[in-house]
Amino acid sequence: MTRLDRTAGITTHPTSAAPEAPASTQAIPRAGATLALTSAATAVALMTYTAPLVTLPDTAAALHTSVSAQAWLLNGTPLGLAALLLVAGSLADDYGRRRIFLAGTVALGITTALGALANSTWLFTLARIAQGAASAAILASSLGLIVHAFPNPRGRLHATGVWGAFVSGGIAVGPLLAGGIAEWDWRLAYAVLGAAALIVAVLGTRGLTESRAPRGGRPDLAGALTFGLALMALVAALTLGRDGWLRAPVGLLLVAFLVLMAVFVVIESRSRTPMIDLGLFRHRRFLASSAGGLFTGIAVIGVFSFLPALIQRTLGLSTLETAWLVLLWSGLSFAVALQARRLAGRISPRHQLALGFALHAVGVLTMLGALDAGSWTRLLPGFIVSGVGSGLLNASLPHLAVESVPATRAAMGSGAQQTFRYIGSCAGVALTIALVTSSGGIAHGWDIAIAVSAGLAGVAAVSVLALRERS
């Protein structure tokens, strides 16, 4: 049997979407405090995520990391995010969104501080994966807390827009903070961010109220383990592929990824409390949310994650100068995401996504030849146009994510969309590095990478427009 959830407008299985606990059994949340704390924690998580973008050369030199292995320094956090977001969303809905949020902020503080102490590539990568896992708990539970605190659709639209803006804000401030502190020591940036996460955790113990939508049953640990191993196999294959895609290790890793994903699907279809309800993939709105997240990771995050290191290497800019340049892109993204809520009722989230992808494609194409010409000013138009597009993406994705599932499963919907986003990020970073370093010169390889990014963004724009919900 199925039931129609009128809140989300989609059909779901009753075992996967139990009703929210009665209001009488849950404390009334303080909406303003909830939005402020979840936005602050999200910003810290994204600052931690983006900190290595401008410090990558210094970090790689200190850890004696080869060029091909630098993908792991960038991919550690998105790998942890992608592997744990789904299970974190399910745990938040079932066992308490506040509980998972606070656990995530504490864990992020500790693991980020530990990253400052790493003395090898693998230790730093492990710390980054743990930071990603902690960030997964924050990001997945944040939207669940917001949906509970803002039951009114208009208020929820405003709140998800602000939260999305702080995603851009964290991306904007992270490289600038890390770049400024790196003038003394790149490790100090992680200590500062770890302390910031712990401060948010302390404030959250007083400012947040608990909410949940329990389904009963046990956590889907088998699904989480299988999914995490599948992602590790995929990232390893993409990282090793730069040395030859037809080599046996790459082929075996890709086969392992496909087999593990098949096992994951079987586990999820049989689990009473799955990480993700596979039936959601029959709904176009959920597919649009997932596709939007995936292509944002591959086409946008992948390219802009490696660009700062290339700028320092080819144009001779310092760490701080590069951070200011990146701020043009990420700062515009923050400003646009914050104001995008004014488009509500005029442009749907799906059309905002398509426009965001189109602007990114136009923006990166203007960067063609910039590195070969040795001119950082040639990058400015691309940073501006793509920054506006990124802001539209960051504003529309969280709203579409919570719209695509029943309100009681908001954390799961958020976790699903962001999982695809960071799967795409892992693939995008590995693909960008592979193209840049194996195409007869860095500048030529960069031009190929951004042409591919523009093409993928074009495919994304067409895809989300095609996924119109049937009337």
Order of alpha helices (4+ residues) and beta strands (2+ residues): beta-beta-alpha-alpha-alpha-alpha-alpha-alpha-alpha-alpha-alpha-alpha-alpha-alpha-alpha-alpha-alpha-alpha-alpha
